[in-house]
Amino acid sequence: QVQLVESGGGLVQPGGSLRLSCAASGIIISGKTMNWYRQAPGKQREWVATITSGGFTNYADSVKGRFTFSRDNAENTVYLQMNSLKPEDTAVYYCNLFYRTTNYWGQGTQVTVSS
């Protein structure tokens, strides 16, 4: 059974930083592309970032230069380092993996950016 478990969310002031983690079980993430999405209240879920099996990354324009996606295959975990956070980054953040026709999602972790 594939499980993705996010952690690391919380309340942070504008300009602050958070590091999200997504630990996978039931599947080996090495060799697989992983994604982060987020969903703000009243809005559709939106793509945030992607990391390929080779470590190449791609980011939504809204987070480019502020967020960094990394992976530790030995720990079967991916990370999203979020710096210079803005109130508009407030959302539930979800880890995602698409594998063999199935879209796997974590339960999400809440990030709130507010003074």
DSSP file (Angstrom, degrees, kcal/mol; ACC not computed):
  #  RESIDUE AA STRUCTURE BP1 BP2  ACC     N-H-->O    O-->H-N    N-H-->O    O-->H-N    TCO  KAPPA ALPHA  PHI   PSI    X-CA   Y-CA   Z-CA
    1    1 A Q              0   0    0      0, 0.0     2,-0.4     0, 0.0    26,-0.1   0.000 360.0 360.0 360.0 122.6    0.0    0.0    0.0
    2    2 A V        +     0   0    0     24,-0.1     2,-0.4    22,-0.1    24,-0.2  -0.612 360.0 178.2 -80.2 131.4    1.5    3.3   -1.1
    3    3 A Q  E     -A   25   0A   0     22,-2.7    22,-2.3    -2,-0.4     2,-0.5  -1.000  16.4-166.7-134.6 138.3    1.4    6.1    1.4
    4    4 A L  E     -A   24   0A   0    101,-0.4   103,-0.6    -2,-0.4     2,-0.5  -0.994  10.6-169.0-120.1 125.5    2.8    9.6    1.2
    5    5 A V  E     -A   23   0A   0     18,-2.3    18,-2.5    -2,-0.5     2,-0.2  -0.946   3.7-160.6-123.4 113.3    3.0   11.5    4.5
    6    6 A E  E     +A   22   0A   0     -2,-0.5     2,-0.3    16,-0.2    16,-0.2  -0.584  17.3 162.7 -88.6 152.0    3.6   15.2    4.6
    7    7 A S  E     +A   21   0A   0     14,-2.0    14,-2.7    -2,-0.2   102,-0.1  -0.963  37.9  71.7-155.4 168.6    4.9   17.1    7.6
    8    8 A G        +     0   0    0     -2,-0.3    11,-0.4     1,-0.3    14,-0.0   0.366  60.8 132.5 104.2  -4.5    6.5   20.4    8.5
    9    9 A G        +     0   0    0     12,-0.1     2,-0.3     9,-0.1    -1,-0.3  -0.169  22.0 122.0 -71.9 173.3    3.7   22.8    8.0
   10   10 A G  E     -d  111   0B   0    100,-0.8   102,-2.8    99,-0.1     2,-0.5  -0.988  60.4 -48.7 164.9-167.1    2.7   25.5   10.4
   11   11 A L  E     +d  112   0B   0     -2,-0.3     2,-0.3   100,-0.2   102,-0.2  -0.864  54.5 167.8-100.5 128.8    2.2   29.2   11.1
   12   12 A V  E     -d  113   0B   0    100,-2.7   102,-2.1    -2,-0.5     3,-0.1  -0.984  33.2-113.4-140.8 149.4    5.0   31.5   10.0
   13   13 A Q    >   -     0   0    0     -2,-0.3     3,-2.3   100,-0.2    72,-0.2  -0.447  51.1 -80.4 -77.9 155.1    5.3   35.3    9.6
   14   14 A P  T 3  S+     0   0    0      0, 0.0    72,-0.2     0, 0.0    -1,-0.1  -0.283 121.7  28.0 -53.0 137.1    5.7   36.9    6.1
   15   15 A G  T 3  S+     0   0    0     70,-3.3    69,-0.6     1,-0.3    71,-0.1   0.298 100.1 118.8  90.3  -9.4    9.3   36.6    5.0
   16   16 A G    <   -     0   0    0     -3,-2.3    69,-2.3    69,-0.3     2,-0.3  -0.089  55.6-123.5 -82.8-175.5    9.8   33.4    7.1
   17   17 A S        -     0   0    0     66,-0.2     2,-0.3    67,-0.2    66,-0.2  -0.929  20.4-180.0-132.4 152.4   10.8   29.9    6.1
   18   18 A L  E     - B   0  82A   0     64,-2.2    64,-3.3    -2,-0.3     2,-0.5  -0.979  17.0-145.7-144.0 153.9    9.5   26.4    6.4
   19   19 A R  E     - B   0  81A   0    -11,-0.4     2,-0.3    -2,-0.3    62,-0.2  -0.969  15.8-159.7-123.3 115.7   10.7   23.0    5.3
   20   20 A L  E     - B   0  80A   0     60,-2.7    60,-2.3    -2,-0.5     2,-0.3  -0.689   4.9-160.0 -91.7 146.3    8.1   20.5    4.2
   21   21 A S  E     -AB   7  79A   0    -14,-2.7   -14,-2.0    -2,-0.3     2,-0.4  -0.923   9.1-165.4-122.4 151.2    8.8   16.8    4.1
   22   22 A C  E     -AB   6  78A   0     56,-2.3    56,-2.1    -2,-0.3     2,-0.5  -0.908   9.6-165.2-137.0 108.1    7.1   14.0    2.3
   23   23 A A  E     -AB   5  77A   0    -18,-2.5   -18,-2.3    -2,-0.4     2,-0.3  -0.816   8.7-152.9 -97.5 128.9    7.9   10.5    3.4
   24   24 A A  E     +A    4   0A   0     52,-2.5     2,-0.3    -2,-0.5   -20,-0.2  -0.770  14.6 177.7-102.4 144.7    6.9    7.6    1.1
   25   25 A S  E     +A    3   0A   0    -22,-2.3   -22,-2.7    -2,-0.3     3,-0.1  -0.979  64.0  32.3-139.6 154.1    6.2    4.0    2.1
   26   26 A G  S    S+     0   0    0     -2,-0.3     2,-0.3   -24,-0.2   -24,-0.1   0.477 115.3  58.4  80.2   1.4    5.0    1.1    0.1
   27   27 A I  S    S-     0   0    0    -24,-0.2     2,-0.6   -26,-0.1   -24,-0.1  -0.977  80.2-123.3-158.2 147.5    6.9    2.4   -2.9
   28   28 A I        -     0   0    0     -2,-0.3    -3,-0.1     1,-0.1    45,-0.1  -0.863  17.1-162.1 -96.0 120.2   10.5    3.3   -3.7
   29   29 A I    >   +     0   0    0     -2,-0.6     3,-2.3    44,-0.2    -1,-0.1   0.694  56.3 111.2 -79.6 -16.6   10.7    6.9   -5.0
   30   30 A S  T 3  S+     0   0    0      1,-0.3    -2,-0.1    43,-0.2     3,-0.1  -0.357  85.5  19.4 -57.5 131.3   14.1    6.5   -6.6
   31   31 A G  T 3  S+     0   0    0     22,-0.3     2,-0.4     1,-0.3    -1,-0.3   0.498 107.6 104.4  87.1   3.7   13.6    6.7  -10.3
   32   32 A K  S <  S-     0   0    0     -3,-2.3     2,-0.3    20,-0.1    -1,-0.3  -0.924  70.8-119.7-123.5 145.4   10.3    8.4  -10.1
   33   33 A T        -     0   0    0     -2,-0.4    65,-0.5    65,-0.2     2,-0.3  -0.623  31.0-162.9 -78.5 136.5    9.2   12.0  -10.6
   34   34 A M  E     -FE  51  97B   0     17,-2.5    17,-2.6    -2,-0.3     2,-0.3  -0.868   4.0-164.2-121.2 155.0    7.6   13.6   -7.5
   35   35 A N  E     -FE  50  96B   0     61,-2.4    61,-2.5    -2,-0.3     2,-0.4  -0.938  14.2-146.3-136.6 156.4    5.5   16.7   -7.3
   36   36 A W  E     +FE  49  95B   0     13,-2.5    12,-2.9    -2,-0.3    13,-1.7  -0.985  21.6 176.8-118.3 138.0    4.2   19.3   -4.8
   37   37 A Y  E     -FE  47  94B   0     57,-2.7    57,-2.9    -2,-0.4     2,-0.3  -0.847   9.4-157.9-126.3 166.5    0.7   20.8   -5.1
   38   38 A R  E     -FE  46  93B   0      8,-2.5     8,-3.3    -2,-0.3     2,-0.4  -0.992   6.4-158.0-145.6 155.4   -1.2   23.3   -2.9
   39   39 A Q  E     - E   0  92B   0     53,-2.2    53,-2.3    -2,-0.3     6,-0.2  -0.950   8.7-160.0-137.9 116.0   -4.7   24.3   -2.4
   40   40 A A    >   -     0   0    0      4,-0.5     3,-2.2    -2,-0.4    51,-0.1  -0.548  44.8 -75.7 -88.0 157.7   -5.8   27.6   -0.9
   41   41 A P  T 3  S+     0   0    0      0, 0.0    -1,-0.1     0, 0.0     3,-0.1  -0.291 118.3   5.0 -55.7 129.4   -9.2   28.1    0.7
   42   42 A G  T 3  S+     0   0    0      1,-0.2     2,-0.3    -3,-0.1    -2,-0.0   0.542 114.0 100.9  75.8   6.8  -11.9   28.5   -2.0
   43   43 A K  S <  S-     0   0    0     -3,-2.2    -1,-0.2     1,-0.0     2,-0.1  -0.814  75.7-100.8-122.7 162.9   -9.4   27.8   -4.8
   44   44 A Q        -     0   0    0     -2,-0.3    -4,-0.5     1,-0.1     2,-0.2  -0.421  48.6 -91.7 -75.8 155.6   -8.5   24.8   -7.0
   45   45 A R        -     0   0    0     -6,-0.2     2,-0.4    -2,-0.1    -6,-0.2  -0.467  49.8-161.7 -64.8 137.2   -5.5   22.7   -6.3
   46   46 A E  E     -F   38   0B   0     -8,-3.3    -8,-2.5    -2,-0.2     2,-0.2  -0.938  20.3-108.6-128.2 148.6   -2.5   24.1   -8.2
   47   47 A W  E     +F   37   0B   0     -2,-0.4   -10,-0.3   -10,-0.2     3,-0.1  -0.491  32.9 174.1 -72.2 140.2    0.9   22.6   -9.1
   48   48 A V  E     -     0   0B   0    -12,-2.9    12,-2.7     1,-0.4     2,-0.3   0.755  55.9 -18.3-112.2 -50.4    3.9   24.0   -7.2
   49   49 A A  E     -FG  36  59B   0    -13,-1.7   -13,-2.5    10,-0.2    -1,-0.4  -0.994  46.6-151.1-162.0 158.3    7.0   22.1   -8.2
   50   50 A T  E     -FG  35  58B   0      8,-2.3     8,-1.9    -2,-0.3     2,-0.4  -0.986   3.2-166.2-134.8 143.5    8.3   18.9   -9.7
   51   51 A I  E     -FG  34  57B   0    -17,-2.6   -17,-2.5    -2,-0.3     6,-0.2  -0.996  16.4-145.6-129.0 130.0   11.5   16.9   -9.3
   52   52 A T    >   -     0   0    0      4,-2.8     3,-1.6    -2,-0.4   -20,-0.1  -0.277  33.3 -98.7 -84.7 174.5   12.6   14.3  -11.7
   53   53 A S  T 3  S+     0   0    0      1,-0.3   -22,-0.3   -22,-0.2   -21,-0.1   0.808 125.8  53.7 -62.3 -28.4   14.4   11.0  -10.9
   54   54 A G  T 3  S-     0   0    0    -23,-0.1    -1,-0.3     2,-0.1     3,-0.1   0.435 123.0-104.5 -87.3   1.0   17.6   12.7  -12.0
   55   55 A G    <   +     0   0    0     -3,-1.6     2,-0.2     1,-0.3    -2,-0.1   0.503  69.9 147.0  91.6   3.4   17.1   15.6   -9.7
   56   56 A F        -     0   0    0     -5,-0.0    -4,-2.8     1,-0.0     2,-0.3  -0.539  31.9-155.9 -73.5 141.4   16.0   18.2  -12.3
   57   57 A T  E     -G   51   0B   0     -6,-0.2     2,-0.3    -2,-0.2    -6,-0.2  -0.846  17.3-173.0-122.1 154.2   13.5   20.6  -10.8
   58   58 A N  E     -G   50   0B   0     -8,-1.9    -8,-2.3    -2,-0.3     2,-0.3  -0.992  11.4-164.3-144.4 143.9   10.7   22.9  -12.2
   59   59 A Y  E     -G   49   0B   0     -2,-0.3   -10,-0.2   -10,-0.2     2,-0.1  -0.928  26.6-105.7-132.9 150.1    8.7   25.5  -10.4
   60   60 A A    >>  -     0   0    0    -12,-2.7     3,-1.7    -2,-0.3     4,-1.3  -0.442  39.6-116.0 -64.3 148.0    5.5   27.5  -10.8
   61   61 A D  T 34 S+     0   0    0      1,-0.3     3,-0.2     2,-0.2    -1,-0.1   0.837 112.8  64.0 -57.3 -32.8    6.3   31.1  -11.5
   62   62 A S  T 34 S+     0   0    0      1,-0.2    -1,-0.3     3,-0.0   -14,-0.0   0.700 115.4  28.1 -68.0 -18.6    4.7   32.2   -8.2
   63   63 A V  T X> S+     0   0    0     -3,-1.7     3,-2.4   -15,-0.2     4,-2.0   0.470  85.9 127.7-119.5  -5.9    7.4   30.3   -6.2
   64   64 A K  T 3< S+     0   0    0     -4,-1.3     4,-0.1     1,-0.3   -15,-0.0  -0.282  79.9  16.6 -58.6 133.3   10.4   30.3   -8.5
   65   65 A G  T 34 S+     0   0    0      2,-0.4    -1,-0.3     1,-0.1     3,-0.1   0.258 124.9  59.7  87.9 -12.0   13.5   31.6   -6.7
   66   66 A R  T <4 S+     0   0    0     -3,-2.4    17,-2.1     1,-0.1     2,-0.3   0.686  96.3  56.9-115.4 -31.6   11.9   31.2   -3.2
   67   67 A F  E  <  -C   82   0A   0     -4,-2.0    -2,-0.4    15,-0.2     2,-0.4  -0.796  60.2-163.5-106.6 146.5   11.2   27.4   -3.1
   68   68 A T  E     -C   81   0A   0     13,-2.5    13,-3.0    -2,-0.3     2,-0.5  -0.986   5.0-156.6-132.7 124.0   13.6   24.6   -3.5
   69   69 A F  E     +C   80   0A   0     -2,-0.4     2,-0.3    11,-0.2    11,-0.2  -0.840  22.8 165.0 -99.4 129.5   12.6   21.0   -4.1
   70   70 A S  E     -C   79   0A   0      9,-2.2     9,-2.8    -2,-0.5     2,-0.3  -0.909  20.0-148.1-139.5 167.9   15.0   18.2   -3.2
   71   71 A R  E     -C   78   0A   0     -2,-0.3     2,-0.4     7,-0.2     7,-0.2  -0.988  10.5-162.2-140.3 148.4   15.0   14.5   -2.7
   72   72 A D  E >>> -C   77   0A   0      5,-3.1     5,-1.9    -2,-0.3     4,-0.7  -0.871   9.4-175.9-127.4  95.4   16.8   12.0   -0.5
   73   73 A N  T 345S+     0   0    0     -2,-0.4     3,-0.5     1,-0.3   -43,-0.2   0.828  82.6  60.1 -65.1 -30.7   16.3    8.6   -2.1
   74   74 A A  T 345S+     0   0    0      1,-0.2    -1,-0.3    -3,-0.1    -2,-0.0   0.859 113.0  38.1 -64.4 -33.6   18.1    6.8    0.8
   75   75 A E  T <45S-     0   0    0     -3,-0.7    -1,-0.2     2,-0.2    -2,-0.2   0.467 106.5-129.2 -92.7  -3.3   15.4    8.2    3.1
   76   76 A N  T  <5 +     0   0    0     -4,-0.7   -52,-2.5    -3,-0.5     2,-0.3   0.895  70.0 121.7  55.6  41.4   12.7    7.7    0.5
   77   77 A T  E   < -BC  23  72A   0     -5,-1.9    -5,-3.1   -54,-0.2     2,-0.3  -0.970  50.4-155.9-138.4 145.3   11.7   11.3    1.2
   78   78 A V  E     -BC  22  71A   0    -56,-2.1   -56,-2.3    -2,-0.3     2,-0.3  -0.875  14.2-154.6-118.3 159.2   11.3   14.5   -0.7
   79   79 A Y  E     -BC  21  70A   0     -9,-2.8    -9,-2.2    -2,-0.3     2,-0.5  -0.943  12.4-157.2-133.7 150.0   11.6   18.1    0.7
   80   80 A L  E     -BC  20  69A   0    -60,-2.3   -60,-2.7    -2,-0.3     2,-0.6  -0.919  12.1-160.7-128.0 106.3   10.3   21.5   -0.1
   81   81 A Q  E     -BC  19  68A   0    -13,-3.0   -13,-2.5    -2,-0.5     2,-0.6  -0.770  10.9-166.1 -85.1 121.9   12.3   24.3    1.3
   82   82 A M  E     +BC  18  67A   0    -64,-3.3   -64,-2.2    -2,-0.6     2,-0.3  -0.945  10.9 173.9-117.6 116.2   10.2   27.5    1.3
   83   83 A N        +     0   0    0    -17,-2.1   -66,-0.2    -2,-0.6   -67,-0.2  -0.738  59.0  24.1-115.8 165.2   11.8   30.8    1.9
   84   84 A S  S    S-     0   0    0    -69,-0.6    -1,-0.2    -2,-0.3   -68,-0.2   0.905  84.5-160.1  48.8  48.8   10.6   34.4    1.8
   85   85 A L        -     0   0    0    -69,-2.3   -70,-3.3    -3,-0.2   -69,-0.3  -0.266   7.7-158.9 -66.2 145.6    7.1   33.2    2.4
   86   86 A K    >   -     0   0    0    -72,-0.2     3,-2.3   -71,-0.1     4,-0.3  -0.832  32.0-109.2-120.5 157.4    4.1   35.4    1.5
   87   87 A P  G >  S+     0   0    0      0, 0.0     3,-1.7     0, 0.0    26,-0.3   0.842 117.9  63.2 -55.2 -32.4    0.5   35.5    2.7
   88   88 A E  G 3  S+     0   0    0      1,-0.3   -48,-0.0   -48,-0.0    -3,-0.0   0.561  88.8  69.5 -73.2  -5.5   -0.5   34.2   -0.7
   89   89 A D  G <  S+     0   0    0     -3,-2.3    -1,-0.3    24,-0.1     2,-0.2   0.526  70.4 121.4 -82.9  -6.9    1.5   31.0    0.0
   90   90 A T    <   +     0   0    0     -3,-1.7     2,-0.3    -4,-0.3    22,-0.2  -0.404  41.1 105.3 -60.8 123.8   -1.1   30.1    2.6
   91   91 A A  E    S- H   0 111B   0     20,-2.0    20,-2.7    -2,-0.2     2,-0.5  -0.969  76.2 -81.2-178.7 170.0   -2.5   26.7    1.6
   92   92 A V  E     -EH  39 110B   0    -53,-2.3   -53,-2.2    -2,-0.3     2,-0.4  -0.877  47.8-145.2 -90.0 128.0   -2.6   23.0    2.3
   93   93 A Y  E     -EH  38 109B   0     16,-2.9    16,-1.8    -2,-0.5     2,-0.4  -0.823  14.8-164.8-102.9 132.6    0.4   21.5    0.6
   94   94 A Y  E     -E   37   0B   0    -57,-2.9   -57,-2.7    -2,-0.4     2,-0.3  -0.934  14.8-140.3-121.6 137.4    0.2   18.0   -0.9
   95   95 A C  E     -E   36   0B   0     -2,-0.4    11,-1.6   -59,-0.2     2,-0.4  -0.721  28.0-166.9 -87.8 144.9    2.9   15.6   -2.0
   96   96 A N  E     +EI  35 105B   0    -61,-2.5   -61,-2.4    -2,-0.3     2,-0.4  -0.993  18.9 177.9-142.4 142.4    2.1   13.7   -5.3
   97   97 A L  E     -EI  34 104B   0      7,-2.0     7,-3.5    -2,-0.4     2,-0.6  -0.981  13.3-157.2-142.0 129.1    3.4   10.8   -7.2
   98   98 A F  E     + I   0 103B   0    -65,-0.5     2,-0.4    -2,-0.4     5,-0.2  -0.942  27.0 161.4-107.0 120.3    1.9    9.4  -10.4
   99   99 A Y  E >   - I   0 102B   0      3,-2.8     3,-1.6    -2,-0.6    -2,-0.1  -0.973  59.9 -13.9-147.2 124.6    2.8    5.7  -10.9
  100  100 A R  T 3  S-     0   0    0     -2,-0.4    -1,-0.1     1,-0.3     3,-0.1   0.916 127.5 -47.9  51.0  54.1    1.4    3.0  -13.1
  101  101 A T  T 3  S+     0   0    0      1,-0.2     2,-0.5    -3,-0.0    -1,-0.3   0.418 117.1 110.3  71.9   2.5   -1.9    4.9  -13.9
  102  102 A T  E <   -I   99   0B   0     -3,-1.6    -3,-2.8     2,-0.0     2,-0.7  -0.916  58.0-148.2-113.7 134.2   -2.5    5.8  -10.3
  103  103 A N  E     -I   98   0B   0     -2,-0.5     2,-0.4    -5,-0.2    -5,-0.2  -0.875  18.6-160.3 -96.7 116.2   -2.2    9.3   -8.8
  104  104 A Y  E     -I   97   0B   0     -7,-3.5    -7,-2.0    -2,-0.7     2,-0.3  -0.820  10.2-176.6-102.2 136.8   -1.1    9.1   -5.2
  105  105 A W  E     -I   96   0B   0     -2,-0.4  -101,-0.4    -9,-0.2    -9,-0.2  -0.956  18.9-133.9-129.5 147.4   -1.6   11.9   -2.7
  106  106 A G        -     0   0    0    -11,-1.6  -101,-0.2    -2,-0.3     3,-0.1  -0.268  36.4-102.1 -82.6-177.3   -0.7   12.6    0.8
  107  107 A Q        -     0   0    0   -103,-0.6  -102,-0.1     1,-0.1   -13,-0.1   0.634  63.8-120.5 -83.2 -14.2   -3.1   13.9    3.4
  108  108 A G        -     0   0    0    -13,-0.1     2,-0.4     1,-0.1   -14,-0.2   0.074  13.1-120.3  93.3 155.0   -1.6   17.4    3.2
  109  109 A T  E     - H   0  93B   0    -16,-1.8   -16,-2.9  -102,-0.1     2,-0.3  -1.000  25.7-121.8-134.6 134.1    0.1   19.8    5.6
  110  110 A Q  E     - H   0  92B   0     -2,-0.4  -100,-0.8   -18,-0.2     2,-0.5  -0.575  23.2-171.3 -81.6 130.3   -1.3   23.3    6.4
  111  111 A V  E     -dH  10  91B   0    -20,-2.7   -20,-2.0    -2,-0.3     2,-0.5  -0.989   4.5-176.2-118.8 123.8    1.0   26.3    5.8
  112  112 A T  E     -d   11   0B   0   -102,-2.8  -100,-2.7    -2,-0.5     2,-0.7  -0.980   8.2-167.3-124.3 122.3   -0.3   29.6    7.1
  113  113 A V  E     +d   12   0B   0     -2,-0.5     2,-0.3   -26,-0.3  -100,-0.2  -0.923  34.0 131.1-111.2 110.4    1.7   32.8    6.4
  114  114 A S              0   0    0   -102,-2.1    -2,-0.1    -2,-0.7   -28,-0.0  -0.994 360.0 360.0-159.0 147.8    0.4   35.6    8.6
  115  115 A S              0   0    0     -2,-0.3  -102,-0.1  -102,-0.2    -1,-0.1   0.424 360.0 360.0 -93.7 360.0    1.6   38.3   10.9
